[in-house]
Amino acid sequence: MYLNTIQPSLGSRKKSKRVGRGIGCTLGKTCGRGHKGQKARSGGFHKVGFEGGQMPLQRRLPKVGFKSQISKYTAEVRLSELNSLAVDIIDLKALIAANIVPIFTKTAKVIQSGLVNKAINLKGIKVTIGARKSIEAAGGKVEA
């Protein structure tokens, strides 16, 4: 294969319209632009979103930030926080009872932050890969 033999595949490059070649080709005289108006003129264009002087849509709408609705019901739990719990099996109810996560929490995830001193049994709580390794290294287990 040589650089001078490379060609685009058939049909990938469309031939450009040849305008201004007389009335026989339907693109003569006005060249497909119609009669008069801004788009018929040379250099006649406007900004994207321009509405002819009317206040554009992106400026009419109020600007508000984004706050995830899911984040209200999810919570992160550090490994070091699990050491203080005196429960055999740690689930979401145990975390709520111990005041580690808010009452309205629906899902919790244990992240690797701090150290685990004892064997911990987690049930129904999500766990990061690093936190799972730390829990299992301490003799605990994680159930789905």
C-alpha positions in Angstrom: 0.0 0.0 0.0 1.3 3.4 -1.0 0.1 6.8 0.0 -0.5 7.8 -3.6 -2.9 4.9 -4.1 -5.2 5.6 -1.1 -8.8 6.5 -2.1 -12.0 7.0 -0.2 -14.5 4.2 -0.4 -17.2 4.5 -3.0 -20.2 6.7 -2.0 -18.4 8.2 1.0 -17.7 11.5 -0.8 -20.7 13.3 -2.3 -20.1 15.5 -5.3 -20.7 19.2 -4.6 -23.5 21.0 -6.4 -22.4 23.1 -9.4 -24.4 26.2 -9.1 -24.8 29.1 -11.5 -24.5 26.9 -14.7 -27.7 28.0 -16.5 -31.4 27.2 -16.4 -31.0 23.6 -17.5 -29.6 22.4 -14.2 -32.2 23.9 -11.9 -29.4 25.7 -10.0 -28.9 28.6 -12.4 -29.8 32.3 -11.9 -30.6 32.3 -8.1 -28.6 29.1 -7.5 -31.2 27.4 -5.2 -31.3 30.4 -2.8 -34.7 31.7 -3.8 -35.5 35.4 -4.3 -34.4 38.1 -1.9 -34.0 37.8 1.9 -31.1 37.4 4.2 -30.2 33.9 3.0 -30.2 34.9 -0.6 -27.5 37.5 0.0 -23.8 36.9 0.0 -22.5 36.7 3.6 -26.1 36.5 4.8 -26.0 34.4 8.0 -27.0 34.7 11.6 -25.8 33.2 14.9 -27.1 29.9 16.1 -30.2 30.5 18.2 -30.9 33.9 16.7 -34.6 34.6 16.5 -34.8 37.7 14.4 -34.2 40.1 17.3 -36.7 38.4 19.6 -35.2 37.3 23.0 -33.8 33.9 22.2 -35.0 30.8 24.1 -31.7 30.2 26.0 -32.0 33.7 27.4 -35.7 33.5 28.2 -35.5 30.5 30.4 -34.4 30.8 34.0 -30.9 29.5 34.8 -30.9 27.0 37.6 -28.2 24.5 38.7 -28.4 20.7 38.8 -28.9 18.7 42.0 -29.2 15.0 41.7 -32.4 13.6 43.2 -30.7 10.2 43.7 -28.1 11.6 46.1 -30.8 12.4 48.7 -31.4 8.7 49.2 -27.8 7.4 49.0 -25.0 7.6 51.6 -21.4 6.7 51.9 -20.0 4.9 54.9 -16.3 4.8 55.9 -14.7 1.6 57.0 -13.6 3.2 60.2 -17.2 4.0 61.1 -18.1 0.3 61.0 -15.7 -0.4 63.9 -17.9 1.3 66.4 -21.0 -0.9 65.7 -21.6 -3.7 68.2 -23.9 -5.7 65.9 -23.3 -9.2 64.4 -24.7 -8.4 60.9 -24.5 -4.9 59.6 -27.4 -3.9 57.3 -29.1 -0.6 56.4 -31.3 -0.7 59.5 -28.3 -1.1 61.8 -26.6 1.9 60.1 -29.7 4.0 60.6 -30.1 2.9 64.2 -26.4 3.8 64.9 -27.0 7.3 63.3 -24.2 6.7 60.7 -26.6 7.4 57.8 -29.7 9.6 57.6 -33.1 8.0 58.3 -34.4 8.4 54.7 -31.4 6.6 53.2 -32.4 3.8 50.8 -28.9 2.6 49.7 -25.5 2.8 51.3 -22.0 2.1 50.0 -19.0 1.3 52.1 -15.8 3.1 50.9 -12.2 2.3 51.8 -11.4 5.1 54.3 -9.7 4.1 57.5 -9.0 0.6 58.9 -11.1 -2.3 60.0 -10.1 -3.8 63.4 -12.6 -6.6 63.7 -14.4 -9.1 61.5 -17.5 -7.4 60.0 -20.5 -9.1 58.3 -22.2 -6.8 55.8 -25.6 -7.7 54.3 -27.5 -5.7 51.6 -24.9 -2.9 51.4 -22.8 -2.0 48.4 -19.0 -2.1 48.9 -16.1 -0.8 46.8 -13.4 -3.2 45.7 -10.8 -1.8 48.1 -13.2 -1.9 51.0 -14.2 -5.5 50.2 -10.5 -6.6 50.3 -10.0 -4.9 53.7 -13.1 -6.5 55.2 -12.2 -10.0 53.9 -8.6 -9.5 55.1 -9.9 -8.7 58.6 -11.9 -12.0 58.5 -15.3 -10.5 57.6 -17.6 -11.2 54.7 -19.9 -9.3 52.4 -23.3 -10.7 51.3 -25.4 -9.1 48.5 
